[in-house]
Amino acid sequence: MNGSVLVTGGLGNLGSWISLHLAKQGFDVYILTRKEKYKLKDTRYQVVECDITNLETLKEKLNFDIDYCIHTASLNEFFLPDYPKMALEVNTLGTRNLLEVLSEKNLKNFVYFSTFHVYGASSGLITEDTVLNPKNDYAITHLFAEYYVKQFALTHSLNYTILRLTNSYGVPTHIDSDKWYLVLNDLTKSAFENNKIVLKSNGKAKRDFIYMGDVVNIVGRLLKIDATNSIYNLSSNKSYDIAHLANIVRTVYEKKYNKSIEIEINENDKNEYEDIEVKNDKLQLLVKYELTNMMYSEVENMFTLLETK
């Protein structure tokens, strides 16, 4: 056994991938979730049902030894009513609650999944030294949470690693995932349900995408070394435009279902976009890793999952 690890949001889009991976690696996995909506297949783990916004309940429920924490729980649905308030309560104050409880447990590493959106940049070269300029509630609340992590490192000698993640992709672990709105998921679902791919933009916007299988491998490696109390970009260091993703979905669709499909682009969008390069050199120096491009196979896996609905 490699020790006990608490994965907050462990049934979520990325959290479920991490939970599955760490369980297979021999960790004693505890999944913290507001509600156990479904079970992960072929995996041994224990569920702790708790809302991280409730400090007293957190203290009651986390009454066991924990060696590591992977904190992925956050509220990302910016389109919900009253999102700014809810994001502050969950992403920022919820993180602080978790830190308050776990700071008493002599953690080996508190791995916090922040976001590259704290830079507020949509183009150019981004390193960990790039000026922070968050431009929405999602980014701001994650940056505030970063500050709380660093605060507890000073006040409680917390061991931590902050990962500023770009856009991770991979097939949801369950059909009832609430993350079908993510760009690659959404394009695939649109193709499956409507036999058409409709882009709300001209498709020229560029984003850095990293395979969730790579993300979980990196997390596993981080748990094998001492925490560095530092911040790292977690990216592929390669950008793709949305039109390219749409073409991948079309290619997989046409091969899988043996029929053609149309991509509809918003011709009224006249915006032009520059390249974005989110550098991962700093993390590569810490845990050397190889990145993989699994977009075609993951899109096919999404189609297969959607067929089960």
Phi, psi and omega in degrees: 000136182269003182112177182262139181226132176261123177249106178281140187066031187289356173250007180279188187300303178274321182303323181292323175298317180295316179302313180299315183295313183291326176297319178292334179280355177098009176283151172275100191266128171246127180255120177264122182212151178296321180208137179281093185284330180199171181251143175281135186284143171055037183222135176265124178199167177241141182258134173244108180275116182193144176267124184291351176281351181254098186298315184296320179292323177301316180299320181290316187282326182266056184261040181218166182287138179226129180270322183222154172228130172251109188260099178250351184295124176198163178256113185251353187282079185298344183275357180283148174299144178063027182301316182306316180293314182295321180296320178295318181293318184274303188291321184263296183292327176297320176297318179297318177303314181298318179297321181298320181285315186282342180294345178269002189250010176056050181298143174280329179197128172254105183264112183255124176273099173268203184218147177291350178294348176297340178281337180066022183251141177244003178203169177090188182265127183239121171239178179294346179266358178298141181302135179279130182208061183299140187240008176209171185295324178301311182290317182298316182292329175287323178294318176302320179295322175303316180298322178294320178301314180291328177298314182289337173294323180283316187272334184231012180056039179291133173271126186216162170220126177254126180247118176267094187281142173274231181255110179269147180225154179164155182296135176301148180283351180211144181299331182271022175303145177265017182246029177288350179280347177299148197305309182291322176299315183295317179298318180293315180295321178298316179297317183294316186275330188244358185052034181200147175247118182247120177264132178284347182238188176277359176081007185269349180298137184250139179221153175272126179240136178230137182291134182295334174297322175292320180300313183291327176296320179295318178301315179301321179290323180298326182285352180265356180235166179291143176298142184256356184052055183215174184244137182225140168285133176247098190214172175265348183063028178214136183248151177231144174272161186295326178298324178296318178298317180300321179292326175296313180299317180297316181300314180294318181300311184293325177288320184285321186251001175055042174207152185280159181217145184264143171252120181256120182255144178284099183290344180282346179277109183260010183293144174246146185232142177267166179292150173237137181228104180265103187289138179243018184303320184297317179290324179298328178290332181278310180226096181299130182210157176255135179263149181237150175255108184243023186300314182298313182290325180289325175297317178297320178295325177295317177300317179298319178295318181296332178294339182278350184293000000 
